[in-house]
Amino acid sequence: MKSTSKYLREDLLKLSPYKPAKEPCQIKLNSNESPYDLPEDLKMRIWERVKKESFNCYYDPSCDEVRQALAGYLGIEPDKIFVGSGADEIIYDIVLAFAGPGREVIIPVPAFPSYETFSIISGARVINIPLLLEKYATGWKWSLDVLKIKKYFKKDTPQVMFICYPNNPTGDYFEEEDIIELIDGFNGIVAIDEAYYEFGGRTFINRLSDYPNLVIIRTFSKVFSLAGLRIGYAVANEALIEEFYKVKPPYNVSLFSQIAAVEVLKNMDWVEKVRRKIISARENLKTKLEGIPGITVYPSSANFFLCRFEISRDYVYQKLLEKGILTKKPEGEGVENTLRFSVGTPKQNEVLIRSLKEILKGS
Ligand SMILES: *Cc1c(COP(=O)(O)O)cnc(C)c1O
């Protein structure tokens, strides 16, 4: 044990540091990023604006211009939007404001790891509830164990619940009625993470008027292709949005990120092209993956696929890496022997398919 461990909070001793893979690769499919960088002229427009700003001064702490632009994109009032340094910061703010010591956070798992990690850091107790997985005539389906989740609902102390929609790492939506049933019976904040909204099109934003305790999480890291600039947002009713300002770091979003987000939102034609290209590549990739024996492909409404292998996933992961393709090994109950990989460009997807065929044939 390192000598400084005795200074660490006891409840954090078991936490392992989050260190995303940094293996060198030609095709990076491990983080669900967009495979398309911003076009050069759009980058130049961002830079032309950025360079006129005073780097020595703090920039807008409430991201007014971004919220105004998002209001147009979402068709909602700017006061119902809060902007953070990535959706990750939004998740942090939620658990800091609404979880913490003595509180509980309910997470249907497998899910995005930040929900659990940040909840623990906030001092809250985490309740992980496994998803159900069943095969129907239409294919595999992951669903919420509504009965089991509701058994953990408390009437006396407020709780927090995260629902990822569509779910990372499993890839698809849960039933809308199941989520509504959960929200209806819940005493606390329900956070619906719609990081992949643009690839599937379903949202709970239009339910905000029914539920004062609902918050929607979105990001610029996926279809908007700005993962490197760290910018995300929350949508909720004004009163709930006000609470975010109590826990946020004062100047949470850099001037560069704010300006980039605004300029990308002015170029929705480009975003729409990226969106269509990724969706069409996803459908193509799905058909090809399903044609490879030894792989179970789960349905996806996002920009990635979760696949289960008959042979060892560590072997497939390593062999793909040797061919220059970096994928992700999801952790937790239910995702044993699976890999998750993002939808790349059509060319990258071809290399992936060719590589998988070789690896599975040679095993
Ligand atoms: C990628 C992702 C995010 C986005 O995180 P950022 O911090 O905005 O990059 C949020 N939630 C889920 C489920 C994700 O997969």
The ligand as an SDF file (V2000), in Angstrom:
LIG
                    3D

 15 15  0  0  0  0  0  0  0  0999 V2000
  -20.1140    9.0640  -24.0740 C   0  0  0  0  0  0  0  0  0  0  0  0
  -21.1200    9.1300  -23.0100 C   0  0  0  0  0  0  0  0  0  0  0  0
  -21.3480   10.3230  -22.3320 C   0  0  0  0  0  0  0  0  0  0  0  0
  -20.6210   11.5600  -22.7260 C   0  0  0  0  0  0  0  0  0  0  0  0
  -19.6610   11.9240  -21.8360 O   0  0  0  0  0  0  0  0  0  0  0  0
  -18.8760   13.3070  -22.0430 P   0  0  0  0  0  0  0  0  0  0  0  0
  -18.3430   13.5410  -20.6880 O   0  0  0  0  0  0  0  0  0  0  0  0
  -19.8480   14.3310  -22.5020 O   0  0  0  0  0  0  0  0  0  0  0  0
  -17.8200   13.0520  -23.0760 O   0  0  0  0  0  0  0  0  0  0  0  0
  -22.3310   10.3580  -21.3540 C   0  0  0  0  0  0  0  0  0  0  0  0
  -23.0640    9.2740  -21.0810 N   0  0  0  0  0  0  0  0  0  0  0  0
  -22.8870    8.1190  -21.7360 C   0  0  0  0  0  0  0  0  0  0  0  0
  -23.7690    6.9720  -21.4570 C   0  0  0  0  0  0  0  0  0  0  0  0
  -21.8930    8.0100  -22.6970 C   0  0  0  0  0  0  0  0  0  0  0  0
  -21.7070    6.8550  -23.3200 O   0  0  0  0  0  0  0  0  0  0  0  0
  1  2  1  0
  2  3  1  0
  2 14  2  0
  3  4  1  0
  3 10  2  0
  4  5  1  0
  5  6  1  0
  6  7  2  0
  6  8  1  0
  6  9  1  0
 10 11  1  0
 11 12  2  0
 12 13  1  0
 12 14  1  0
 14 15  1  0
M  END
$$$$
